[in-house]
């Protein structure tokens, strides 16, 4: 009876999906009770009395919460030294409450999600056979939580949702919502260029616990602006959603008049806008919530153009620095990050992210084709860029350029 209505509505439609994914979900839920599990349990939650939260910067305590720059390991938990203190943490999460600090004041509602400034489009790591590496995935997610990230996009472009089966896709949403839903917003990329497919995936996503959907406009088989209104209104009827406008990938702009009409829908949260800060400022001035989809413009979008924040790729690597950049206006930090951001997007995303996470040892160097790594010369350049920023400001303990022979390209998985 306490479930949001959009979750209640879709419980029945989840039966088929749950039958498909039950084994994987139950396996991920049982990590903490299996003595031979692939990954050690990362943390246990202590329920304490909920108290009003106060925002804090990285390293400060808030109502028994501590945000630390905690590194992660695909191989299991180890003691980690905070980049902003001399303390060591032996678990990947330093959480003493059932909510993380930046999430505590928000609820899983349209207005609550509008309060989130830093959302990471999370990477999906793979095992050598090309299947999901949930151990590495959990380590990445927990590091994001530890560094003040408030929400995740699951199975987006960065997470390679387009290379997943829908069974894989919904399983990953279910796993994330079940394991981490109390700590951040779980936003499933359930959009499609087929309205029927987007509806079905969105229904399944809400049924397994996601807070909201990310909905892209139909790509390749493009429609009219009137068709976009019908498409988006259909998926918005299923529950809260962020609309995603990225003409460089879809080949079609969602024009302002269409967005203004969509903004009247009760489940419209806002828009992830990739056309630039002029558009973001216009929407923000009109009261339409926006997140920048461009890491290189995110600082100015947030502090000069009224954006709620950023849905970021580079925050996979430097979440604490993006947290700082969303909290305070810091042009020096913004400029310091530009060389890394430019490198990350030199090739189409997520090639740069996949490459650098493998270089840092946090994901196996496994690529689902058609993605392949950046060149050795570019990898050596990335090592220099990370050292310029400072390893202590990243999620890495070390980084190396890798040998080409270390990299595995998968055509089947």
Secondary structure, DSSP 8 states (H G I E B T S, - for coil): --S-HHHHHTTTTHHHHHHHHHHHHHHHHTGGG-TT-SS------------------TT-EETTEE-------TT----EE-TTSS-EESSS----SSS-TTTTT--SSHHHHTT--EEEE----B-TTSSB-HHHHHHHHHHHHHTT--EEEESSTTTTGGGS-HHHHHHHHHHHHHHHTTTSEEEEE---SSHHHHHHHHHHHHHTT-SEEEEE---SS---HHHHHHHHHHHHTTS-EEEEE-HHHHS----HHHHHHHTTSTTEEEEEE-S-HHHHHHHHHTT--EEES-GGGHHHHHHHS---EEEESGGGT-HHHHHHHHHS--HHHHHHHHHHHHHHTSSSTTHHHHHHHHHTTSS-SEEETT-----HHHHHHHHHHHHHH-GGGSS-S------GGG-EEES--
